[in-house]
Amino acid sequence: MDLLNTLVDKGLRRELPTREEALAVLATSDDDVLDVVAAAGRVRRQWFGRRVKLNYLVNLKSGLCPEDCSYCSQRLGSTAGILKYTWLKPEEASQAAAAGLAGGAKRVCLVASGRGPTDRDVDRVAGTIKAIKDQNEGVEVCACLGLLSDGQAERLREAGADAYNHNLNTSEGTYGEITTTHTYADRVDTVQKAHAAGLSACSGLIAGMGESDEDLVDVVFSLRELDPDSVPVNFLIPVEGTPLAKEWNLTPQRCLRILAMVRFVCPDVEVRIAGGREVHLRTMQPLALHLANSIFLGDYLTTEGQAGKADLEMIADAGFEVEGAEQVTLPEHRATAAGGCGSHEGAGCGSHESSGCGSHEDAGCGSHAGGGVCGSAPASAPAAAVGEARTDLVSVRRRGAGTDLAPNA
């Protein structure tokens, strides 16, 4: 297919595709999906080999958010039966992080619900970062706390944070249909604040909210312009009790095409499969590893994920390897660039493998409410018909951070 040959050549040269080419990837048929995966896989292997980076989420504060993001189980007015708790103590967060690190994660993503942190909240998170780094030499920490005020990114960097996550989520043109309590420009501003403070920026999107192909291409092109080091791709989990509970718009093939489009537009950036992979990719998750070079291990913020052991087996069975702590995630030209990992100045992630949190649950931090689950349905559950909503795969998290039960890692 001439389109795919052109996109591979551009990806190997780090050249931006045209909008028409990106749209054409999304428009390919299910019959062509393996060809699309194979083509984008060549670009992925050029810049990241067969390594898969593991990231681990710790939900520092769950629920009771004042923002109204339609996709979020923690939003204002949500009736979803999620865990609700205030800030974890530093030692509690460090204990939760240790489970993920023991499972092979190299980055811990500290997430808190809310519009954005107060200065006191930044102090709390600073203490948590110190506790985690004191117990785990060489660990990377990404903060995901919502909209940042002036000076807060710098304070997080001084406290030892390596990265900051804040997702754009959807296109500028449709953002107001998803959220009304803050703007798309607010989110862009926070990503820019992270860049300016020398933090590795992480920003991504949510697919499956009823957006058009044009919206998906718009947000990915906007992300390319912002130049984050990692781009998490979330697939909406329609959680009961939220406005988007009935939006089941994705198929495994559609998810693969979206990931391929992101890889072609952002060839040398860490592309992470974030919330929703277990629900929407399901048994085709291993194919997605040919497109993305990063995933979350274990559970998400308010929902359960695939068992950590199953994640590791999937990676090995697909012929990939878990990225080691001593390996640098980003290609050398990004890791050693003047900015540390891209065109932005002072972004100090060249020696830290640049990740971020990026699951899409919370209005403030941009992480993801239905982060994706697997194995929660009864063993005898009947197979779903083609196109049928897989509500049986959505299970609210009842273990790990904020509970007395061991986490899934």
Secondary structure, DSSP 8 states (H G I E B T S, - for coil): -HHHHHHHHHHHTT----HHHHHHHHT--GGGHHHHHHHHHHHHHHHHTTEEEEEEEEEEEBS--S---TT-TTSTT-------B----HHHHHHHHHHHHHTT-SEEEEEE-SSS--HHHHHHHHHHHHHHHHHSTT-EEEEE-SS--TTHHHHHHHTT--EEE---BS-GGGHHHH-SSS-HHHHHHHHHHHHHTT-EEE--EEE-SS--HHHHHHHHHHHHHH--SEEEEEE----TTSTTTT-----HHHHHHHHHHHHHHSTTSEEEE-TTHHHHTGGGHHHHTTT-SEEE-S--SSB--S-HHHHHHHHHHTT-EE--TTS--S-HHHHTSTTSSSSSTT-TTTTS-------BB-TTT--BTT----S-S-TT-----TT---GGG--B--SSTTSSS----
